[in-house]
Amino acid sequence: MAQGYVKAVDLPQVIPVFPLPGAILLPRGQLPLNIFEPRYLNMIDDAMAGDRIIGMIQPVGGPRRLPSLSAVGCAGRITTFAETSDGRYLVTLTGVARFRVASELPVQTPYRQVRAAFQPFEADLTAPTGGEGFDRAAFLGALRQYLERRQLEIDWETAEAAPQEALVNSLSMALPFEPAEKQALMESPALEDRVEVLTALLRIDAAESGDGDSQTSMQ
C-alpha cells in the first residue's frame, strides 16, 4: 500500500466512518462514491487534509440519522478526488484493511468517528499469494448461472483472467446481495472463506425460481 501500511499499528486508531447500507469495501478493492450530504462533504475535506482514511461500514438498524453500526467495517484511502460544478465530491476509496469497532467516540464533527481495532485483520495489509486451490471453472460456472437468472452482464474476458483476490472481492462488492449477505462476505476471515461464502450465495440465488429484475450491465 502506498502509505507504508505494513502493520496494524501503522494505521490511525481513530477514523471517520461512512455508514452506507448495501455497500462494502474490501482490501485492495476500489469503491467509487458520490458525496453530496454536507456532513460527508465535511468528512472528505477533513480526510483530504489528513491521512485520507475513511471507514466504510454498514448500519444495522436504529434511527436513520444515527443508525447502529456493524461490528466490522473496512478502512479505505481516498485515491481519486474530483469536485463537480454543483458541489458534489466524486471520490474513489481503495481498501486498506478491515477493522473492528472498538468504540464510537463522542465528537463535535457532524460525521461519526470510531476507535478502530485493525489488529484482528492485520493480514489484510498483505496481498494473498497462491490461489492454487481456486477452482476457477466451477466458480465461474456458478457466477454464470447467477448472472443469467439476474439478467446481469460482466466482462467475461476480464473475469477469466483476473487474479483470484481481485475477482472475488470485486464481485463481493458489486453484486446486488442483501446487506447481511454483504456483511458475511466482508467478515469472512480469509480469501478462501470468502470464495466459499460467495459461491454459496451465487448457487442459492441461481437455484431460486423467478426474478423480475430488469436487464442491467455491470461492465
PECOR-V690842 format. One record per residue. RES is the residue in one small letter. OMEGA is omega in radians with two decimals (999 if undefined). Layout:
<<RES/OMEGA> <RES/OMEGA>>
This chain:
<<m/-2.96> <a/-3.04> <q/3.06> <g/3.11> <y/-3.09> <v/3.14> <k/-3.13> <a/-3.10> <v/3.11> <d/-3.09> <l/3.13> <p/-3.13> <q/3.12> <v/-3.11> <i/3.01> <p/3.12> <v/3.14> <f/3.13> <p/-3.10> <l/-3.11> <p/3.08> <g/-3.14> <a/3.05> <i/3.05> <l/3.11> <l/-3.09> <p/3.14> <r/3.02> <g/3.14> <q/-3.09> <l/3.07> <p/-3.14> <l/3.06> <n/-3.01> <i/-3.14> <f/3.10> <e/-3.10> <p/-3.11> <r/-3.14> <y/2.95> <l/3.09> <n/3.12> <m/3.13> <i/3.09> <d/-3.10> <d/3.13> <a/-3.14> <m/3.12> <a/-3.11> <g/-3.06> <d/3.08> <r/-3.12> <i/3.08> <i/3.10> <g/3.01> <m/-3.10> <i/3.14> <q/3.01> <p/-3.13> <v/3.11> <g/-3.09> <g/-3.11> <p/-3.08> <r/-3.10> <r/-3.10> <l/-3.09> <p/2.99> <s/-3.09> <l/3.01> <s/-3.11> <a/-3.05> <v/3.04> <g/3.11> <c/3.12> <a/3.08> <g/3.10> <r/3.09> <i/-3.10> <t/2.94> <t/-3.10> <f/3.04> <a/3.11> <e/-3.13> <t/-3.12> <s/3.12> <d/2.99> <g/3.08> <r/3.03> <y/3.03> <l/-3.07> <v/2.99> <t/3.03> <l/3.03> <t/-3.04> <g/3.13> <v/-3.12> <a/3.04> <r/3.13> <f/3.00> <r/3.14> <v/3.10> <a/3.09> <s/3.00> <e/-3.03> <l/2.96> <p/-3.02> <v/3.04> <q/-3.14> <t/3.13> <p/3.10> <y/-3.06> <r/3.11> <q/3.13> <v/2.92> <r/-3.01> <a/3.06> <a/-3.13> <f/-3.03> <q/-3.12> <p/-3.08> <f/-3.10> <e/3.14> <a/3.12> <d/-3.06> <l/3.11> <t/3.14> <a/-3.14> <p/3.09> <t/3.08> <g/-3.05> <g/-3.11> <e/-3.10> <g/-3.09> <f/3.10> <d/-3.05> <r/-3.10> <a/3.13> <a/3.14> <f/-3.13> <l/3.07> <g/3.10> <a/3.12> <l/-3.12> <r/3.12> <q/3.13> <y/-3.08> <l/3.12> <e/3.12> <r/-3.11> <r/-3.06> <q/3.08> <l/3.13> <e/3.01> <i/3.04> <d/-3.05> <w/3.11> <e/3.11> <t/-3.12> <a/-3.11> <e/-3.08> <a/-3.02> <a/3.02> <p/-3.05> <q/-3.08> <e/-3.12> <a/-3.14> <l/-3.06> <v/-3.10> <n/-3.14> <s/3.10> <l/3.11> <s/-3.13> <m/-2.93> <a/-3.06> <l/-3.00> <p/3.05> <f/3.06> <e/-3.13> <p/3.14> <a/3.10> <e/3.07> <k/-3.13> <q/3.11> <a/3.09> <l/-3.11> <m/-3.08> <e/3.08> <s/-2.99> <p/-3.08> <a/-3.10> <l/-3.13> <e/3.10> <d/-3.14> <r/3.08> <v/-3.13> <e/-3.14> <v/-3.11> <l/3.13> <t/3.12> <a/3.13> <l/3.12> <l/-3.09> <r/3.12> <i/-3.11> <d/-3.09> <a/-3.11> <a/-3.12> <e/-3.10> <s/3.09> <g/3.07> <d/-3.14> <g/3.11> <d/3.12> <s/3.13> <q/-3.12> <t/3.08> <s/3.09> <m/3.14> <q/999>>
